[in-house]
């Protein structure tokens, strides 16, 4: 039912269809484009007014697509992540709003919960373990993971915070040759736990490292306030499974999807109408 209703909403909100419809008559609803499925589900849950239609801008599309679509579709609106745009200079229309100060919706919702909420991470691990095929060792493996999360809080926070900064820096660079993948390979759990680990080995090349440090110094206050990217948390939990769960390679896709889904669900559940309505207020669609 969810997929059917999603397809119907996407069809109604298709930019070309909206442009054509507006030329004939004024639509009864207000379309608000968002970057991803987490955003769409979040706003649908916490805003019940039927005159607002929230729609995902589309697969493999993101912030710039939302911005360009809003500029083309009359009377449409958009909500995007702040990302690296610390002064919201990319918001070229009053019909656009972002997660100002926080880098993404996750950090906007969890602003007062610390860099990485251990309680949330433990819930994700438990739920993912429960979704896996029966394994007589899964309870022991789950308990080991929980212990690592409980007693490795500082290291995990450092890992997630540094990766968030690297993600924002790569966004800041844009689609240039500098954003090619480094040759060091993927991170492992050792990059999380060890003080000499490299949390950004797969994001920052040697040639990028100097300017990356300049970026962090220049925007240190903005980066501190920005919170963390949910993808960085997903990656940390994924590395924990890769380190401790022998069946990781066999069930890699399922584990990654479950981590992502469970973390998103926690964000949705911990949100509320006040948070959701704050975006509508920024857009001028409701009174403060």
MARLO-351828 format. One record per residue: residue in three letters; x, y, z of N, C-alpha, C in turn; residue number from 1. Coordinates in Angstrom, 3 decimals. Layout:
N
resn  n_x  n_y  n_z  ca_x  ca_y  ca_z  c_x  c_y  c_z  resi
ALA  X  Y  Z  X  Y  Z  X  Y  Z  NUM
...
***
This chain:
288
resn  n_x  n_y  n_z  ca_x  ca_y  ca_z  c_x  c_y  c_z  resi
UNK  0.828  -1.204  0.000  0.000  0.000  0.000  0.861  1.253  0.000  1
UNK  1.948  1.202  0.783  2.856  2.346  0.879  3.437  2.692  -0.474  2
UNK  3.923  1.658  -1.220  4.552  1.926  -2.515  3.544  2.470  -3.514  3
UNK  2.291  1.966  -3.464  1.258  2.439  -4.377  0.947  3.902  -4.115  4
UNK  0.721  4.245  -2.835  0.393  5.626  -2.490  1.551  6.556  -2.803  5
UNK  2.778  6.086  -2.607  3.955  6.893  -2.927  4.010  7.204  -4.412  6
UNK  3.735  6.197  -5.253  3.750  6.404  -6.701  2.676  7.400  -7.116  7
UNK  1.504  7.333  -6.477  0.430  8.265  -6.801  0.817  9.698  -6.451  8
UNK  1.407  9.874  -5.269  1.839  11.211  -4.852  2.901  11.746  -5.793  9
UNK  3.866  10.895  -6.151  4.928  11.319  -7.060  4.363  11.710  -8.422  10
UNK  3.345  10.970  -8.887  2.737  11.288  -10.177  2.042  12.645  -10.125  11
UNK  1.295  12.872  -9.042  0.591  14.148  -8.886  1.574  15.304  -8.784  12
UNK  2.711  15.061  -8.137  3.684  16.121  -7.886  4.749  16.238  -8.970  13
UNK  4.657  15.429  -10.018  5.643  15.500  -11.094  5.753  16.941  -11.595  14
UNK  6.970  17.502  -11.639  7.142  18.914  -11.996  6.488  19.304  -13.320  15
UNK  6.649  18.483  -14.375  6.068  18.829  -15.673  4.541  18.822  -15.604  16
UNK  3.993  17.861  -14.853  2.535  17.810  -14.702  2.041  19.032  -13.937  17
UNK  2.776  19.446  -12.893  2.342  20.599  -12.099  2.372  21.886  -12.927  18
UNK  3.395  22.022  -13.756  3.486  23.208  -14.610  2.283  23.270  -15.552  19
UNK  1.947  22.115  -16.147  0.814  22.058  -17.074  -0.501  22.316  -16.339  20
UNK  -0.641  21.727  -15.141  -1.875  21.884  -14.373  -2.079  23.332  -13.955  21
UNK  -0.990  23.987  -13.540  -1.080  25.374  -13.088  -1.518  26.296  -14.217  22
UNK  -1.162  25.939  -15.456  -1.552  26.759  -16.608  -3.058  26.691  -16.854  23
UNK  -3.690  25.612  -16.368  -5.124  25.422  -16.582  -5.944  25.944  -15.400  24
UNK  -5.513  25.557  -14.184  -6.242  25.967  -12.983  -5.302  25.955  -11.793  25
UNK  -5.675  26.600  -10.721  -4.868  26.627  -9.508  -5.012  25.295  -8.764  26
UNK  -3.927  24.551  -8.531  -4.025  23.283  -7.802  -4.587  23.497  -6.395  27
UNK  -5.277  22.480  -5.882  -5.886  22.582  -4.561  -4.873  22.364  -3.439  28
UNK  -3.787  21.663  -3.738  -2.792  21.387  -2.706  -1.516  22.183  -2.957  29
UNK  -0.673  22.213  -1.941  0.638  22.870  -2.041  1.705  21.796  -2.046  30
UNK  2.487  21.739  -3.118  3.551  20.744  -3.238  4.811  21.233  -2.531  31
UNK  5.370  20.365  -1.692  6.640  20.660  -1.022  7.607  19.533  -1.361  32
UNK  8.640  19.863  -2.134  9.634  18.870  -2.533  10.696  18.709  -1.439  33
UNK  11.086  17.455  -1.187  12.136  17.162  -0.205  13.179  16.269  -0.856  34
UNK  14.321  16.128  -0.197  15.451  15.434  -0.812  15.323  13.915  -0.847  35
UNK  14.755  13.341  0.205  14.767  11.887  0.283  13.549  11.304  0.963  36
UNK  13.533  9.980  1.050  12.381  9.282  1.607  12.250  9.509  3.108  37
UNK  13.368  9.637  3.826  13.298  9.962  5.246  12.556  11.275  5.444  38
UNK  12.924  12.286  4.680  12.298  13.599  4.804  10.794  13.509  4.504  39
UNK  10.454  12.804  3.434  9.049  12.696  3.044  8.223  12.035  4.148  40
UNK  8.710  10.909  4.657  7.974  10.191  5.696  7.894  11.000  6.989  41
UNK  8.962  11.721  7.299  8.992  12.546  8.504  7.882  13.597  8.465  42
UNK  7.798  14.315  7.365  6.808  15.392  7.279  5.388  14.850  7.142  43
UNK  5.217  13.744  6.454  3.883  13.151  6.340  3.364  12.724  7.712  44
UNK  4.245  12.171  8.542  3.811  11.724  9.868  3.441  12.895  10.772  45
UNK  4.217  13.966  10.702  4.066  15.025  11.693  3.259  16.230  11.213  46
UNK  2.867  16.231  9.936  1.990  17.296  9.435  0.785  16.638  8.772  47
UNK  -0.367  16.790  9.383  -1.562  16.074  8.925  -2.447  16.897  8.003  48
UNK  -2.136  18.167  7.834  -2.972  19.036  7.001  -2.953  18.539  5.554  49
UNK  -4.109  18.147  5.001  -4.149  17.560  3.654  -3.802  18.533  2.532  50
UNK  -3.741  19.812  2.840  -3.431  20.746  1.750  -1.940  20.786  1.413  51
UNK  -1.115  20.105  2.240  0.316  20.022  1.957  0.657  18.627  1.440  52
UNK  1.277  18.571  0.269  1.716  17.308  -0.323  3.239  17.280  -0.361  53
UNK  3.822  16.351  0.386  5.280  16.217  0.427  5.699  15.121  -0.541  54
UNK  6.688  15.418  -1.360  7.136  14.425  -2.330  8.656  14.407  -2.443  55
UNK  9.181  13.203  -2.554  10.617  12.982  -2.742  10.994  13.447  -4.148  56
UNK  12.042  14.223  -4.275  12.436  14.774  -5.571  12.849  13.692  -6.561  57
UNK  13.217  12.493  -6.061  13.522  11.395  -6.977  14.833  10.699  -6.659  58
UNK  14.956  9.485  -7.114  16.183  8.702  -6.889  17.373  9.361  -7.572  59
UNK  18.494  9.302  -6.883  19.760  9.875  -7.371  19.650  11.372  -7.633  60
UNK  18.697  12.005  -6.965  18.565  13.449  -7.026  18.686  13.993  -5.611  61
UNK  18.894  15.297  -5.502  19.101  15.853  -4.174  18.809  17.328  -4.090  62
UNK  19.609  18.004  -3.303  19.373  19.403  -2.957  19.269  20.310  -4.184  63
UNK  20.229  20.225  -5.085  20.214  21.123  -6.247  18.997  20.863  -7.122  64
UNK  18.531  19.609  -7.143  17.345  19.280  -7.936  16.090  19.884  -7.312  65
UNK  16.016  19.856  -5.976  14.890  20.490  -5.299  14.876  21.982  -5.604  66
UNK  16.038  22.610  -5.486  16.144  24.053  -5.709  15.745  24.425  -7.136  67
UNK  16.243  23.670  -8.118  15.926  23.991  -9.519  14.460  23.718  -9.831  68
UNK  13.898  22.673  -9.237  12.488  22.350  -9.481  11.574  23.427  -8.916  69
UNK  11.872  23.900  -7.725  11.064  24.953  -7.114  11.111  26.228  -7.958  70
UNK  12.259  26.481  -8.571  12.375  27.676  -9.418  11.541  27.541  -10.693  71
UNK  11.273  26.298  -11.121  10.540  26.059  -12.360  9.039  25.881  -12.139  72
UNK  8.664  25.307  -11.000  7.261  24.977  -10.745  6.628  26.066  -9.881  73
UNK  5.737  26.819  -10.464  5.096  27.928  -9.769  4.340  27.439  -8.541  74
UNK  4.460  28.193  -7.451  3.741  27.924  -6.203  4.151  26.620  -5.533  75
UNK  5.281  26.051  -5.917  5.808  24.884  -5.205  6.845  25.354  -4.195  76
UNK  7.173  24.482  -3.248  8.111  24.822  -2.173  9.122  23.690  -2.022  77
UNK  10.192  23.962  -1.293  11.203  22.934  -1.096  11.859  23.027  0.266  78
UNK  12.169  21.863  0.831  12.907  21.773  2.102  14.142  20.922  1.844  79
UNK  15.316  21.437  2.184  16.574  20.749  1.912  17.475  20.750  3.141  80
UNK  18.505  19.923  3.096  19.535  19.944  4.138  20.413  21.171  3.944  81
UNK  20.947  21.687  5.039  21.894  22.791  4.930  23.192  22.310  4.279  82
UNK  23.639  21.107  4.657  24.918  20.576  4.187  26.047  21.558  4.509  83
UNK  26.827  21.913  3.495  27.983  22.799  3.668  27.625  24.268  3.448  84
UNK  26.368  24.535  3.124  25.925  25.900  2.805  25.568  26.627  4.106  85
UNK  26.607  26.944  4.898  26.418  27.427  6.264  25.613  28.718  6.347  86
UNK  25.656  29.523  5.312  24.913  30.790  5.317  23.659  30.741  4.449  87
UNK  23.292  29.532  4.022  22.078  29.316  3.221  22.043  30.180  1.957  88
UNK  23.186  30.387  1.352  23.254  31.215  0.148  22.646  30.523  -1.075  89
UNK  22.495  29.202  -1.015  21.912  28.470  -2.136  20.390  28.618  -2.192  90
UNK  19.807  29.102  -1.112  18.350  29.275  -1.081  18.004  30.576  -1.800  91
UNK  17.766  30.467  -3.071  17.570  31.646  -3.924  16.115  32.097  -3.996  92
UNK  15.247  31.445  -3.241  13.826  31.787  -3.258  13.261  31.705  -1.850  93
UNK  12.300  32.567  -1.517  11.638  32.461  -0.208  10.789  31.205  -0.102  94
UNK  10.642  30.497  -1.223  9.891  29.245  -1.207  10.784  28.045  -0.912  95
UNK  11.997  28.332  -0.413  12.940  27.287  -0.017  13.333  27.476  1.442  96
UNK  13.505  26.360  2.146  13.984  26.399  3.530  14.967  25.258  3.735  97
UNK  15.909  25.448  4.654  16.846  24.364  4.944  16.918  24.113  6.453  98
UNK  17.777  23.173  6.821  17.916  22.779  8.230  18.882  23.702  8.961  99
UNK  18.906  24.955  8.579  19.833  25.992  9.039  20.491  25.700  10.391  100
UNK  21.782  25.824  10.411  22.680  25.544  11.530  23.009  24.052  11.617  101
UNK  22.011  23.181  11.437  22.277  21.734  11.440  22.441  21.250  9.998  102
UNK  23.346  20.286  9.801  23.688  19.900  8.431  22.605  19.085  7.725  103
UNK  21.745  18.403  8.498  20.724  17.565  7.873  19.548  17.385  8.829  104
UNK  18.517  16.711  8.374  17.321  16.523  9.200  17.647  15.728  10.458  105
UNK  18.510  14.707  10.331  18.897  13.920  11.501  19.449  14.828  12.596  106
UNK  20.405  15.677  12.251  21.019  16.539  13.259  20.045  17.596  13.753  107
UNK  19.091  17.988  12.908  18.077  18.965  13.303  17.169  18.375  14.383  108
UNK  16.777  17.112  14.198  15.897  16.442  15.161  16.639  16.086  16.444  109
UNK  17.916  15.730  16.313  18.686  15.244  17.470  19.602  16.304  18.057  110
UNK  19.311  17.560  17.826  20.212  18.654  18.209  20.670  18.569  19.660  111
UNK  19.799  18.191  20.562  20.129  18.178  21.985  20.425  16.786  22.532  112
UNK  20.693  15.833  21.644  20.913  14.448  22.089  22.375  14.036  22.019  113
UNK  23.291  14.951  21.777  24.694  14.602  21.684  25.077  14.252  20.265  114
UNK  26.381  14.091  20.029  26.877  13.812  18.680  26.351  12.474  18.172  115
UNK  26.514  11.433  18.966  25.979  10.118  18.621  25.195  9.621  19.830  116
UNK  23.930  9.355  19.650  23.090  8.867  20.736  23.291  7.358  20.862  117
UNK  23.994  6.937  21.935  24.308  5.519  22.129  23.047  4.683  22.235  118
UNK  22.036  5.234  22.888  20.771  4.512  23.033  20.166  4.193  21.671  119
UNK  20.219  5.156  20.759  19.700  4.940  19.404  20.515  3.873  18.682  120
UNK  21.839  3.981  18.782  22.718  3.025  18.090  22.463  1.600  18.583  121
UNK  22.254  1.444  19.889  21.982  0.119  20.456  20.653  -0.420  19.941  122
UNK  19.640  0.428  19.856  18.351  0.004  19.316  18.495  -0.481  17.880  123
UNK  19.271  0.248  17.095  19.488  -0.139  15.699  20.152  -1.511  15.631  124
UNK  21.199  -1.725  16.428  21.913  -3.004  16.434  20.969  -4.142  16.823  125
UNK  20.174  -3.943  17.864  19.235  -4.984  18.304  18.240  -5.323  17.194  126
UNK  17.681  -4.291  16.578  16.671  -4.520  15.538  17.264  -5.213  14.314  127
UNK  18.484  -4.817  13.939  19.121  -5.448  12.781  19.427  -6.914  13.083  128
UNK  19.934  -7.188  14.275  20.231  -8.581  14.664  18.963  -9.431  14.652  129
UNK  17.862  -8.859  15.109  16.591  -9.592  15.123  16.075  -9.883  13.720  130
UNK  16.506  -9.090  12.742  16.035  -9.273  11.369  16.852  -10.303  10.597  131
UNK  17.996  -10.709  11.155  18.886  -11.625  10.447  18.427  -13.074  10.596  132
UNK  18.817  -13.947  9.644  18.482  -15.372  9.758  19.035  -15.956  11.056  133
UNK  18.388  -17.020  11.554  18.800  -17.610  12.824  20.276  -17.996  12.798  134
UNK  20.946  -17.634  13.859  22.357  -17.973  14.051  22.537  -18.215  15.549  135
UNK  23.020  -19.396  15.940  23.151  -19.695  17.382  24.077  -18.737  18.117  136
UNK  24.918  -18.014  17.372  25.863  -17.091  17.999  25.371  -15.650  17.996  137
UNK  24.197  -15.400  17.413  23.783  -14.007  17.200  23.597  -13.238  18.504  138
UNK  23.135  -13.916  19.566  22.950  -13.214  20.841  24.280  -12.757  21.407  139
UNK  25.297  -13.623  21.330  26.630  -13.250  21.819  27.209  -12.116  20.973  140
UNK  27.033  -12.220  19.665  27.542  -11.182  18.757  26.863  -9.849  19.048  141
UNK  25.533  -9.887  19.227  24.783  -8.662  19.537  25.287  -8.031  20.833  142
UNK  25.517  -8.856  21.858  25.997  -8.330  23.144  27.390  -7.718  23.014  143
UNK  28.243  -8.334  22.191  29.575  -7.768  21.946  29.460  -6.393  21.278  144
UNK  28.561  -6.302  20.319  28.363  -5.024  19.625  27.873  -3.955  20.587  145
UNK  26.942  -4.312  21.435  26.401  -3.348  22.397  27.486  -2.883  23.355  146
UNK  28.335  -3.819  23.794  29.448  -3.445  24.680  30.391  -2.475  23.973  147
UNK  30.679  -2.732  22.710  31.561  -1.829  21.959  30.946  -0.423  21.874  148
UNK  29.632  -0.380  21.681  28.951  0.912  21.587  28.943  1.639  22.930  149
UNK  28.723  0.893  23.999  28.651  1.505  25.330  29.996  2.053  25.786  150
UNK  31.066  1.285  25.512  32.374  1.665  26.061  33.286  2.350  25.043  151
UNK  32.803  2.490  23.818  33.630  3.169  22.810  33.000  4.460  22.332  152
UNK  32.189  5.063  23.203  31.428  6.245  22.819  32.253  7.377  22.248  153
UNK  33.349  7.712  22.928  34.168  8.846  22.488  34.792  8.591  21.120  154
UNK  35.317  7.373  20.938  35.947  7.040  19.652  34.924  7.054  18.518  155
UNK  33.728  6.528  18.796  32.686  6.502  17.770  32.264  7.921  17.412  156
UNK  32.112  8.763  18.428  31.754  10.156  18.178  32.809  10.848  17.325  157
UNK  34.083  10.612  17.649  35.171  11.231  16.878  35.131  10.784  15.424  158
UNK  34.876  9.490  15.223  34.813  8.934  13.871  33.684  9.578  13.077  159
UNK  32.494  9.601  13.658  31.312  10.124  12.975  31.449  11.628  12.723  160
UNK  31.981  12.345  13.689  32.155  13.792  13.548  33.152  14.112  12.432  161
UNK  34.263  13.367  12.382  35.278  13.626  11.358  34.765  13.277  9.966  162
UNK  34.016  12.188  9.860  33.465  11.812  8.556  32.436  12.835  8.091  163
UNK  31.669  13.365  9.023  30.699  14.397  8.651  31.411  15.610  8.072  164
UNK  32.485  16.025  8.714  33.250  17.167  8.214  33.801  16.890  6.815  165
UNK  34.279  15.662  6.603  34.821  15.300  5.286  33.723  15.278  4.226  166
UNK  32.538  14.782  4.585  31.404  14.765  3.653  31.029  16.191  3.268  167
UNK  30.991  17.077  4.261  30.642  18.475  3.993  31.721  19.159  3.157  168
UNK  32.976  18.810  3.407  34.063  19.404  2.619  33.979  18.970  1.162  169
UNK  33.697  17.699  0.929  33.578  17.215  -0.449  32.411  17.897  -1.155  170
UNK  31.332  18.138  -0.411  30.224  18.892  -0.989  30.631  20.308  -1.310  171
UNK  31.424  20.900  -0.430  31.933  22.258  -0.620  32.775  22.355  -1.895  172
UNK  33.537  21.298  -2.194  34.376  21.292  -3.395  33.538  21.194  -4.667  173
UNK  32.370  20.530  -4.582  31.544  20.337  -5.765  32.069  19.213  -6.638  174
UNK  31.586  19.135  -7.851  31.987  18.075  -8.776  33.269  18.441  -9.517  175
UNK  34.366  18.389  -8.794  35.665  18.687  -9.397  36.540  17.443  -9.361  176
UNK  37.670  17.519  -10.031  38.585  16.376  -10.048  39.127  16.077  -8.655  177
UNK  39.082  17.067  -7.768  39.589  16.873  -6.409  38.751  15.892  -5.598  178
UNK  37.509  15.647  -6.023  36.647  14.771  -5.248  36.735  13.309  -5.680  179
UNK  37.771  12.966  -6.432  37.950  11.562  -6.799  38.229  10.743  -5.537  180
UNK  37.936  9.453  -5.612  38.099  8.586  -4.435  39.583  8.373  -4.129  181
UNK  39.966  8.441  -2.855  41.349  8.169  -2.468  41.723  6.717  -2.742  182
UNK  43.013  6.458  -2.748  43.498  5.114  -3.070  43.664  4.229  -1.841  183
UNK  43.409  4.779  -0.641  43.662  4.014  0.577  42.653  2.913  0.830  184
UNK  41.515  2.943  0.187  40.509  1.905  0.413  39.523  2.287  1.502  185
UNK  38.621  1.350  1.808  37.550  1.621  2.745  38.043  1.616  4.191  186
UNK  37.253  2.243  5.047  37.552  2.225  6.475  37.209  0.859  7.065  187
UNK  37.817  0.561  8.207  37.476  -0.632  8.978  37.140  -0.188  10.400  188
UNK  36.701  -1.141  11.230  36.371  -0.797  12.612  37.596  -0.269  13.358  189
UNK  38.792  -0.660  12.918  40.021  -0.154  13.559  40.148  1.355  13.392  190
UNK  39.603  1.873  12.305  39.612  3.331  12.110  38.671  4.024  13.086  191
UNK  37.728  3.271  13.635  36.817  3.814  14.637  37.456  3.764  16.017  192
UNK  37.962  2.607  16.381  38.420  2.371  17.757  39.829  2.871  18.048  193
UNK  40.714  2.808  17.071  42.112  3.143  17.327  42.366  4.640  17.218  194
UNK  43.180  5.138  18.136  43.488  6.568  18.140  44.267  6.985  16.895  195
UNK  44.982  6.038  16.281  45.740  6.360  15.062  45.003  5.929  13.792  196
UNK  43.703  5.647  13.919  42.906  5.289  12.749  42.669  6.498  11.861  197
UNK  42.229  6.248  10.647  41.961  7.333  9.691  40.488  7.275  9.267  198
UNK  39.620  8.039  9.923  38.183  7.983  9.632  37.802  8.457  8.229  199
UNK  38.711  9.142  7.553  38.357  9.714  6.251  39.241  9.169  5.135  200
UNK  39.798  7.999  5.336  40.745  7.442  4.361  40.110  7.263  2.981  201
UNK  38.787  7.044  2.944  38.110  6.848  1.665  37.441  8.120  1.154  202
UNK  37.671  9.241  1.829  37.039  10.495  1.443  38.028  11.610  1.102  203
UNK  39.158  11.634  1.788  40.120  12.728  1.620  41.439  12.191  1.072  204
UNK  41.841  12.646  -0.108  43.116  12.241  -0.695  44.257  13.034  -0.057  205
UNK  45.464  12.577  -0.288  46.631  13.304  0.233  46.664  14.733  -0.296  206
UNK  46.303  14.889  -1.573  46.339  16.224  -2.174  45.246  17.139  -1.607  207
UNK  44.208  16.548  -1.020  43.110  17.327  -0.453  43.342  17.680  1.015  208
UNK  44.270  16.990  1.658  44.381  17.054  3.118  44.682  18.459  3.649  209
UNK  45.552  19.209  2.978  45.896  20.546  3.468  44.681  21.467  3.421  210
UNK  44.015  21.516  2.273  42.851  22.388  2.135  41.693  21.928  3.021  211
UNK  41.643  20.643  3.277  40.628  20.105  4.187  40.843  20.666  5.595  212
UNK  42.095  20.690  6.036  42.402  21.248  7.361  42.102  22.747  7.405  213
UNK  42.368  23.447  6.294  42.045  24.877  6.219  40.536  25.079  6.331  214
UNK  39.768  24.234  5.633  38.305  24.284  5.681  37.802  24.089  7.106  215
UNK  38.350  23.105  7.813  37.903  22.822  9.188  38.219  23.977  10.128  216
UNK  39.361  24.589  9.927  39.748  25.712  10.773  38.883  26.937  10.482  217
UNK  38.662  27.210  9.199  37.896  28.382  8.790  36.446  28.313  9.275  218
UNK  35.861  27.114  9.220  34.447  26.959  9.568  34.261  26.177  10.869  219
UNK  35.218  26.263  11.765  35.183  25.434  12.977  33.908  25.621  13.793  220
UNK  33.480  26.867  13.973  32.262  27.118  14.758  31.022  26.601  14.039  221
UNK  30.981  26.818  12.738  29.840  26.343  11.956  29.779  24.817  11.975  222
UNK  30.931  24.169  11.856  30.983  22.713  11.854  30.593  22.139  13.208  223
UNK  30.980  22.805  14.276  30.621  22.342  15.621  29.113  22.388  15.833  224
UNK  28.482  23.419  15.257  27.037  23.583  15.416  26.242  22.694  14.468  225
UNK  26.896  22.197  13.419  26.181  21.504  12.339  25.701  20.112  12.705  226
UNK  26.223  19.547  13.798  25.837  18.185  14.155  26.517  17.176  13.260  227
UNK  25.904  15.997  13.125  26.521  14.939  12.323  25.553  14.441  11.252  228
UNK  26.150  13.860  10.225  25.392  13.323  9.102  24.957  11.893  9.428  229
UNK  23.690  11.574  9.187  23.189  10.238  9.515  23.900  9.147  8.720  230
UNK  24.402  9.481  7.518  25.134  8.482  6.734  26.426  8.074  7.442  231
UNK  27.049  9.003  8.156  28.272  8.687  8.892  27.978  7.735  10.044  232
UNK  26.828  7.892  10.692  26.435  6.979  11.769  26.123  5.604  11.196  233
UNK  25.422  5.586  10.076  25.127  4.317  9.405  26.409  3.572  9.080  234
UNK  27.406  4.294  8.585  28.684  3.680  8.219  29.395  3.108  9.436  235
UNK  29.353  3.813  10.576  30.006  3.326  11.789  29.367  2.022  12.262  236
UNK  28.035  1.969  12.272  27.341  0.752  12.702  27.597  -0.377  11.710  237
UNK  27.645  -0.045  10.440  27.937  -1.041  9.416  29.324  -1.658  9.635  238
UNK  30.308  -0.829  9.965  31.665  -1.333  10.217  31.701  -2.242  11.441  239
UNK  30.852  -1.951  12.423  30.772  -2.799  13.614  30.263  -4.189  13.245  240
UNK  29.236  -4.254  12.401  28.735  -5.551  11.933  29.806  -6.269  11.116  241
UNK  30.488  -5.521  10.278  31.521  -6.114  9.428  32.644  -6.713  10.265  242
UNK  32.929  -6.080  11.402  33.996  -6.543  12.293  33.606  -7.780  13.087  243
UNK  32.358  -7.845  13.548  31.987  -8.878  14.523  31.041  -9.956  14.010  244
UNK  30.322  -9.695  12.918  29.334  -10.671  12.450  29.900  -11.475  11.283  245
UNK  30.150  -12.784  11.470  30.765  -13.599  10.414  29.939  -13.660  9.125  246
UNK  28.636  -13.486  9.235  27.778  -13.585  8.051  27.603  -12.268  7.324  247
UNK  28.447  -11.299  7.640  28.267  -9.964  7.057  28.322  -9.979  5.528  248
UNK  29.317  -10.653  4.973  29.472  -10.637  3.518  28.255  -11.216  2.814  249
UNK  27.670  -12.265  3.397  26.504  -12.917  2.794  25.282  -12.006  2.860  250
UNK  25.149  -11.299  3.984  23.943  -10.500  4.220  24.231  -8.997  4.178  251
UNK  25.292  -8.596  3.492  25.726  -7.200  3.494  24.613  -6.237  3.083  252
UNK  23.942  -6.521  1.977  22.908  -5.615  1.481  21.757  -5.494  2.478  253
UNK  21.330  -6.609  3.031  20.231  -6.608  4.007  20.625  -5.820  5.253  254
UNK  21.850  -6.014  5.736  22.308  -5.321  6.939  22.357  -3.816  6.709  255
UNK  22.925  -3.399  5.590  23.010  -1.968  5.284  21.630  -1.341  5.183  256
UNK  20.721  -2.030  4.498  19.362  -1.501  4.353  18.648  -1.424  5.700  257
UNK  18.850  -2.433  6.537  18.200  -2.459  7.847  18.751  -1.370  8.771  258
UNK  20.053  -1.152  8.730  20.647  -0.081  9.537  20.056  1.259  9.109  259
UNK  20.053  1.485  7.820  19.539  2.741  7.275  18.066  2.927  7.643  260
UNK  17.252  1.879  7.454  15.821  1.969  7.723  15.558  2.207  9.203  261
UNK  16.248  1.476  10.072  16.009  1.605  11.510  16.435  2.967  12.044  262
UNK  17.549  3.484  11.556  17.979  4.812  11.990  16.984  5.876  11.522  263
UNK  16.530  5.755  10.292  15.523  6.686  9.779  14.247  6.631  10.605  264
UNK  13.841  5.413  10.974  12.609  5.259  11.743  12.721  5.921  13.112  265
UNK  13.888  5.855  13.724  14.098  6.520  15.014  13.981  8.033  14.872  266
UNK  14.531  8.559  13.779  14.425  10.006  13.528  12.954  10.397  13.371  267
UNK  12.226  9.613  12.597  10.805  9.903  12.372  10.038  9.842  13.692  268
UNK  10.285  8.794  14.467  9.555  8.600  15.722  9.892  9.664  16.764  269
UNK  11.126  10.143  16.758  11.541  11.139  17.759  11.177  12.566  17.337  270
UNK  10.753  12.725  16.107  10.319  14.043  15.660  8.963  14.395  16.243  271
UNK  8.493  15.590  15.957  7.178  16.014  16.431  6.646  17.120  15.518  272
UNK  5.401  17.490  15.742  4.766  18.484  14.882  5.417  19.858  15.010  273
UNK  5.954  20.172  16.194  6.623  21.470  16.364  7.837  21.585  15.448  274
UNK  8.625  20.516  15.391  9.802  20.517  14.518  9.373  20.625  13.060  275
UNK  8.398  19.807  12.671  7.944  19.807  11.286  7.338  21.154  10.902  276
UNK  6.519  21.716  11.793  5.868  22.993  11.494  6.847  24.156  11.439  277
UNK  8.005  23.997  12.088  8.998  25.077  12.051  9.467  25.321  10.617  278
UNK  9.474  24.275  9.790  9.860  24.429  8.385  8.760  25.131  7.594  279
UNK  7.517  24.769  7.882  6.405  25.442  7.206  6.369  26.915  7.577  280
UNK  6.733  27.209  8.817  6.796  28.604  9.257  7.881  29.365  8.491  281
UNK  9.048  28.720  8.301  10.130  29.346  7.530  9.687  29.650  6.107  282
UNK  8.850  28.787  5.578  8.365  28.961  4.207  7.208  29.952  4.114  283
UNK  6.734  30.400  5.258  5.619  31.343  5.266  4.283  30.696  4.988  284
UNK  4.197  29.376  5.154  2.968  28.648  4.866  2.027  28.582  6.063  285
UNK  2.581  28.791  7.261  1.759  28.863  8.468  2.301  29.994  9.324  286
UNK  1.518  30.448  10.254  1.966  31.489  11.185  2.879  30.885  12.224  287
UNK  3.782  31.696  12.765  4.690  31.217  13.808  3.896  30.777  15.039  288
***
